[in-house]
Amino acid sequence: MAQSVFNHTEASKVEAFLRQRLNPELKVQMRQRPDECAEIYLGAECLGVVSKNVDEGETSYSFEITILDIDLDDL
């Protein structure tokens, strides 16, 4: 599976999708350098990354959430 550069147009579409499906406060933020992924924020907290994947001519986007063990201590 090949990864391609994630652009601003795609970031806007993914952001609209995530806001509609998960939380209207989510924001997709592009990284400083051209990259295959962008960061997902809820307020000032980075929740994870979304990456673009191209395989056999089909494009998909993967959303990876990082949960630190210390974040679970208060639950």
ChimeraX attribute file (.defattr): number of C-alpha atoms within 10 A of each C-alpha:
attribute: neighborCount
match mode: 1-to-1
recipient: residues
	/A:1	9
	/A:2	11
	/A:3	16
	/A:4	15
	/A:5	14
	/A:6	20
	/A:7	15
	/A:8	13
	/A:9	9
	/A:10	15
	/A:11	22
	/A:12	15
	/A:13	12
	/A:14	18
	/A:15	21
	/A:16	17
	/A:17	14
	/A:18	18
	/A:19	15
	/A:20	12
	/A:21	9
	/A:22	10
	/A:23	13
	/A:24	13
	/A:25	12
	/A:26	19
	/A:27	22
	/A:28	25
	/A:29	18
	/A:30	20
	/A:31	12
	/A:32	7
	/A:33	6
	/A:34	12
	/A:35	15
	/A:36	18
	/A:37	24
	/A:38	25
	/A:39	19
	/A:40	24
	/A:41	16
	/A:42	14
	/A:43	10
	/A:44	7
	/A:45	8
	/A:46	16
	/A:47	16
	/A:48	16
	/A:49	19
	/A:50	22
	/A:51	19
	/A:52	21
	/A:53	19
	/A:54	13
	/A:55	10
	/A:56	7
	/A:57	7
	/A:58	8
	/A:59	13
	/A:60	10
	/A:61	15
	/A:62	11
	/A:63	17
	/A:64	13
	/A:65	13
	/A:66	10
	/A:67	10
	/A:68	8
	/A:69	7
	/A:70	7
	/A:71	8
	/A:72	8
	/A:73	7
	/A:74	5
	/A:75	4
